[in-house]
Amino acid sequence: MNFVVTGGSGALGRHVVAALPGARPVSRSSGTDLVRGTGLGALRADVVVHCATSFRHEVRMARAVLDSRPSHLVYISIVGCNEVPLPYYRQKLAAERLIIDSGVPYTILRATQFHSLLCKMFESASKLPWMPVPGFRFQPVDEAEVGLELAALAQAPPAGKAPEMGGPEIREAADFARMYLAAKGKHRRLVELKVPGATYRAYRAGGNLTPDRAVGQRTFSAYLNG
Ligand SMILES: NC(=O)c1ccc[n+]([C@@H]2O[C@H](COP(=O)([O-])OP(=O)(O)OC[C@H]3O[C@@H](n4cnc5c(N)ncnc54)[C@H](OP(=O)(O)O)[C@@H]3O)[C@@H](O)[C@H]2O)c1
């Protein structure tokens, strides 16, 4: 079996490439643009693990990957993309449906937010003297562990919807922000953001969480200090 990993240079994709023997990373930097439809010949493989992403073109990218008709397409999606009406989540859900209806054998894994995403969020928020944090909970997972899981799924027969993958602990965003500040030696006053609207309500209701699937091992604090 040979493997292609779209988005193989990204936060997640690089771990999949590292865990899959002989896997070829494919993205714009290697000459393949899934939105413009250029360099698509590089997608030819038995198994495509699709980790490339674009906030506005998720469905178009999935279509380009499906057109290469792999024997097995492994797609990474997001826990709660069917609950939280964020435009990006709607696209993830639409891409899932496109894959399910395509006739291409598939495996879809939904994961919670990655540790690296929380770090990016807190890094930019901590540039302000009063650090804004969302007033809801996260269940962050280590993207290296998700990468290992995707690599295992890619080497197994197509499984359809795989069991979700969530991080080991569920806490308020403010708790994770405090861990981040402590690890970086920064001091900021936290300001909890409460926003009206359906998206915020869905997050507050825990739509982004999967408490029964807290299977990730590495905590946010271990990630920060590791
Ligand atoms: N981040 C999270 O918390 C999280 C949680 C659950 C699921 N996910 C899912 O995990 C996947 C990977 O996320 P990530 O955080 O690893 O993303 P990332 O670090 O932003 O990486 C995105 C990758 O996509 C490639 N890419 C972007 N535009 C492209 C295009 N037009 N054509 C081909 N390749 C393109 C990029 O490489 P080039 O720039 O070289 O093109 C890069 O390798 C996404 O599907 C996301 O929805 C993420």
The ligand as an ORCA input file, in Angstrom:
! r2SCAN-3c Opt
* xyz 0 1
  N      -6.524     22.550     14.592
  C      -7.430     21.886     15.324
  O      -7.638     22.147     16.517
  C      -8.228     20.766     14.682
  C      -9.084     19.972     15.461
  C      -9.794     18.926     14.837
  C      -9.639     18.694     13.474
  N      -8.801     19.511     12.754
  C      -8.645     19.273     11.321
  O      -7.311     18.826     11.099
  C      -6.912     19.207      9.772
  C      -5.502     19.795      9.826
  O      -5.482     20.925     10.650
  P      -4.088     21.623     10.984
  O      -4.307     22.403     12.238
  O      -2.979     20.633     10.894
  O      -3.974     22.647      9.755
  P      -2.693     23.509      9.328
  O      -1.573     23.375     10.289
  O      -3.229     24.873      9.008
  O      -2.227     22.817      7.968
  C      -2.973     22.978      6.797
  C      -2.283     22.210      5.689
  O      -3.059     22.347      4.496
  C      -2.212     22.694      3.415
  N      -2.997     23.487      2.486
  C      -3.612     24.682      2.728
  N      -4.220     25.132      1.618
  C      -3.990     24.193      0.661
  C      -4.371     24.087     -0.727
  N      -5.097     25.040     -1.331
  N      -3.985     22.990     -1.419
  C      -3.237     22.006     -0.815
  N      -2.854     22.059      0.466
  C      -3.227     23.150      1.206
  C      -1.052     23.473      4.076
  O       0.167     23.403      3.341
  P       0.593     24.520      2.240
  O       0.506     25.845      2.908
  O       1.964     24.105      1.813
  O      -0.424     24.359      1.137
  C      -0.876     22.693      5.372
  O      -0.040     21.562      5.157
  C      -8.013     20.140      9.257
  O      -8.865     19.422      8.394
  C      -8.810     20.546     10.496
  O     -10.157     20.816     10.237
  C      -8.087     20.510     13.325
*
